[in-house]
Amino acid sequence: MDGERRTDAGLLTIGAFARASRLSPKALRLYDELGLLTPARVDPVSGYRHYAPAQLARARLVAWLRRLGMPLARIREVCELPPAAAAGAVAAYWERVEADTAARRDLAAFLVDQLSRTREHPDMTEPHTHTALTMRCAALTDRGLVRTAHQDAAYAGPRLLAVADGYGAGGGPAATAAIEQLKTVEETDLTATDPLTALEEAAHRANRAAAPSGDAATGSTLTALLRAGSQLALVHVGDSRAYVLRDSGLFRITHDHSLVQSLVDEGRLTPEEAPGHPQRALLLRSLDGGPAFAPDLQLLQARPGERYLLCTDGLSAVAPSEAVQDVLTAAADPAQAVRDLVALAHAAGAPDNIACVVADMAAAGETAQG
């Protein structure tokens, strides 16, 4: 007993340490398991944790960083840095938080705008014949500067916009077949059917068309917009993207179905770390011919003056969103925009195939943007 008391002399119990550090015992146990805050001593019989008073500074830093919302992986890195470097890391993290907050604020404004124009239907829809819009669009694909095969596809038609990014040995044909199936929706009478339903049915046909033949790893992404009056039906699966440019900025209106995006969503990876992750290209959902095909579906309300962009990750993975916004804002028309976006990817090394579609919306009787 005397030896036990001497061993514990000066150490704090987990309860006392929790009160002093303003961390709960549950949090302390988690941080121990993660190697973030290891107890000075663990009783070999009871497993009870004891902490040294000198650990309070690190514990309080962890508590403060958690209050900032910093992911645990980043906190571990900051805690291992000397004070000056840790201060720089916290400043850089908060700068990123402020940028993300600004982006979410703009997204909130986008959603408020969408919701405020709802008049008759609670699901953000209006009768698609209410507002007549015209659409001017252009599509362009490019092999890039590194890949020997070209597996991206794009389409810009009278009512349909689509991009697809194939993968695997049969990825190119899969992407092309998917868009060919989707193009049949332009022949549908959208005055007699719901555009979102028509697009969803076409997407399921595209999934079957992209089914692998002999190569189980073959498939494709798909992101498409179908215009019906002032409505835009969106279907999305994979990590290709859709954006809209309006007066308040550029908004991404799709969410990547990728392993890296799931790690970012869970706080296990930062947005800055995502582009360099070794499994960045691993998809959680795609067109693969399987019965579990479950694309994202949305119905948007378009308005005159908006410019829409659909692109594969050959653009989005290498070009910062600020640069993409600058190109979309400056281009005189969609044809110029897609050329400039491909040039932007080339300036960044173009390690992958590139596909992009740009479309301008204008009220009937008006000239589209540019």
Secondary structure, DSSP 8 states (H G I E B T S, - for coil): -HHHHHHHTT-EEHHHHHHHHT--HHHHHHHHHTTSS--SEE-TTT--EEE-GGGHHHHHHHHHHHHTT--HHHHHHHHTS-HHHHHHHHHHHHHHHHHHHHHHHHHHHHHHHHHHT-SS-TTS---TTSS-EEEEEEEEEE--SS-SS--EEEEE-SSEEEEEEEESTTHHHHHHHHHHHHHGGGGS-TTSS-HHHHHHHHHHHHHHHT--SS-TT-EE-EEEEEEETTEEEEEEESS-EEEEEETTEEEE-----BHHHHHHHTTSS-TTTGGG-TTTT-BSS-BSS-TT---EEEEEE--TT-EEEEE-HHHHTTS-HHHHHHHHHH-SSHHHHHHHHHHHHHHTT--S-EEEEEEEEEETTS----
